[in-house]
Amino acid sequence: MDKHQVSINPEHVKGIPMDTPRHSRGKVAGLQVGPDVEQRDLDVYEQIASGGQLQ
């Protein structure tokens, strides 16, 4: 392949309407999953930074 060429596997784009402009295709609904996070008070970090341990 030469520079600036694009190779597309037809299986990867099956069902995508490629003949419409990108901005008018809309968004595809999907499930977005983020990591589980623990919300805690900033005092916890201050305690750890000053040599204390969590309880």
C-alpha positions as CSV (number, residue, x, y, z in Angstrom):
1,M,0.0,0.0,0.0
2,D,1.2,3.5,-0.8
3,K,1.0,6.4,1.6
4,H,-2.3,8.0,2.4
5,Q,-4.4,5.1,1.2
6,V,-7.1,3.5,3.3
7,S,-7.9,-0.2,3.5
8,I,-11.3,-1.1,4.8
9,N,-12.4,-4.6,5.7
10,P,-16.0,-4.9,4.5
11,E,-17.0,-7.0,7.6
12,H,-16.0,-4.1,9.9
13,V,-18.3,-1.6,8.2
14,K,-21.3,-3.8,7.3
15,G,-24.5,-2.0,8.0
16,I,-23.0,1.5,8.2
17,P,-24.6,3.9,5.7
18,M,-21.4,5.1,4.0
19,D,-23.2,7.2,1.4
20,T,-24.5,9.8,3.9
21,P,-22.3,12.6,5.3
22,R,-20.7,11.7,8.6
23,H,-22.3,14.6,10.5
24,S,-25.8,13.5,9.5
25,R,-25.5,9.9,10.5
26,G,-26.4,10.5,14.1
27,K,-25.1,8.7,17.1
28,V,-25.2,5.0,17.6
29,A,-26.8,3.9,20.9
30,G,-24.5,1.8,23.0
31,L,-23.7,0.9,26.6
32,Q,-20.9,2.9,28.2
33,V,-19.5,1.3,31.3
34,G,-17.1,3.2,33.5
35,P,-15.0,1.8,36.3
36,D,-16.5,1.5,39.8
37,V,-15.0,4.3,41.9
38,E,-15.2,5.0,45.6
39,Q,-16.0,8.5,46.7
40,R,-14.2,9.6,49.8
41,D,-13.4,12.7,51.8
42,L,-10.1,14.4,51.0
43,D,-9.2,14.1,54.7
44,V,-8.4,10.4,54.0
45,Y,-5.6,11.4,51.6
46,E,-4.3,14.0,54.1
47,Q,-4.2,11.2,56.8
48,I,-2.3,8.9,54.5
49,A,0.1,11.6,53.4
50,S,1.0,12.4,57.0
51,G,1.9,8.8,57.7
52,G,-1.4,7.6,59.2
53,Q,-3.2,4.5,58.2
54,L,-6.8,4.1,57.1
55,Q,-9.2,2.4,59.5
